[in-house]
Amino acid sequence: MKKPQVLPFDKYALYHEAVQSPETDVEFYRDTYHEIFKSKKVTTLREDFCAGGAISAEWVKLNKKYRSCGLDLDPEPLEYGRKHYISKLTAEQQSRVALIQKNVLDKGIPKADIVAAVNFSYCIFKKRELLKQYFQNVYDSVNSKGLFILDIFGGSQCADIIEDRTKFKNMTYYWDQQSFDPITNEALFQIHFRVKGKKYENVFTYDWRLWTIPELKDLMAEVGFKKVVVYWEGTNRKGGGNGIFKQVEKGEACLSWIAYVVGVKS
Ligand SMILES: C[S@@+](CC[C@H](N)C(=O)[O-])C[C@H]1O[C@@H](n2cnc3c(N)ncnc32)[C@H](O)[C@@H]1O
């Protein structure tokens, strides 16, 4: 077996800084539930493909009635999350959250009012049948009056072989699109970091199929979701994303975009 790479830095902390914003994510989920159901009766969140469970940890901070659980196959990020995110909560908050080593395809996974699968992790399922099996499992395990929230990215830049670089205070983050096959829509992405002048390559690897919004909508409808709505990100003055997502009927053809696809079970 290949030995895990020993890095002179905390790769999960760098990932968190570069790509995660769990505080605003959980507010979006709560507000979307309120908007769609015109009801504040949401309490439970399941975070699929949770890795360290940063989102599950934030959810229980929002309201003292809220409970959450995160599911991931890999014990390493789960252990990281327990040590770095869950342990920072109060004892009372900790009693309302659980990180569980489980396959999201397993039967009998915990039920919830909202199931969120973000940072595009479902793209690991490359075959339609497998993605449908996952969606069916979510439908069966989301409560009635419940939501399934997925994020998705797209735009013409997805088909380019490019490396995007973002500078942070203590490091540089690289999102490297190494290949894209228009016949299968399969793409290989790598995350690299530059820390203290040295570049660490391939710290995270994603071998994905890039799904499209109509494909996700069709699959959600096929497994039983009554309605599927899309939340599109607004733009800032420079033409980039502003982090504010609104329900839309029509998208916009841009170089790159991010959206949420939300399945409604009622
Ligand atoms: C992109 S990372 C997670 C990102 C995280 N959701 C976030 O918000 O940044 C994908 C995670 O999915 C997990 N994973 C892959 N296949 C899975 C499966 N079938 N069931 C549960 N977890 C899975 C991996 O172990 C990995 O931790």
The ligand as a Tripos MOL2 file, in Angstrom:
@<TRIPOS>MOLECULE
LIG
   27    29     1     0     0
SMALL
NO_CHARGES

@<TRIPOS>ATOM
      1 C1        -14.1760   16.7410   -1.8850 C.3       1 LIG1
      2 S1        -14.0340   15.8790   -0.3630 S.3       1 LIG1
      3 C2        -15.2090   16.5530    0.7380 C.3       1 LIG1
      4 C3        -15.4700   17.9540    0.6840 C.3       1 LIG1
      5 C4        -16.3480   18.4760    1.7560 C.3       1 LIG1
      6 N1        -17.7280   18.0350    1.5740 N.3       1 LIG1
      7 C5        -16.2790   19.9840    1.7160 C.2       1 LIG1
      8 O1        -17.3080   20.6320    1.9100 O.co2     1 LIG1
      9 O2        -15.2250   20.5370    1.4740 O.co2     1 LIG1
     10 C6        -14.8240   14.3550   -0.7660 C.3       1 LIG1
     11 C7        -15.0190   13.3920    0.4140 C.3       1 LIG1
     12 O3        -15.9400   12.3950    0.0030 O.3       1 LIG1
     13 C8        -15.5990   11.1770    0.6610 C.3       1 LIG1
     14 N2        -16.2740   10.0830   -0.0640 N.ar      1 LIG1
     15 C9        -16.0260    9.6240   -1.3040 C.ar      1 LIG1
     16 N3        -16.9110    8.6530   -1.6360 N.ar      1 LIG1
     17 C10       -17.7640    8.5100   -0.5770 C.ar      1 LIG1
     18 C11       -18.9010    7.6830   -0.3100 C.ar      1 LIG1
     19 N4        -19.3400    6.8180   -1.2230 N.pl3     1 LIG1
     20 N5        -19.5170    7.8040    0.8780 N.ar      1 LIG1
     21 C12       -19.0640    8.6820    1.8020 C.ar      1 LIG1
     22 N6        -18.0010    9.5100    1.6040 N.ar      1 LIG1
     23 C13       -17.3490    9.4200    0.4310 C.ar      1 LIG1
     24 C14       -14.0810   11.1690    0.6280 C.3       1 LIG1
     25 O4        -13.5520   10.3260    1.6340 O.3       1 LIG1
     26 C15       -13.7530   12.6490    0.8530 C.3       1 LIG1
     27 O5        -13.5010   12.9280    2.2170 O.3       1 LIG1
@<TRIPOS>BOND
     1     1     2 1
     2     2     3 1
     3     2    10 1
     4     3     4 1
     5     4     5 1
     6     5     6 1
     7     5     7 1
     8     7     8 2
     9     7     9 1
    10    10    11 1
    11    11    12 1
    12    11    26 1
    13    12    13 1
    14    13    14 1
    15    13    24 1
    16    14    15 ar
    17    14    23 ar
    18    15    16 ar
    19    16    17 ar
    20    17    18 ar
    21    17    23 ar
    22    18    19 1
    23    18    20 ar
    24    20    21 ar
    25    21    22 ar
    26    22    23 ar
    27    24    25 1
    28    24    26 1
    29    26    27 1
@<TRIPOS>SUBSTRUCTURE
     1 LIG1         1 GROUP 0 **** ****
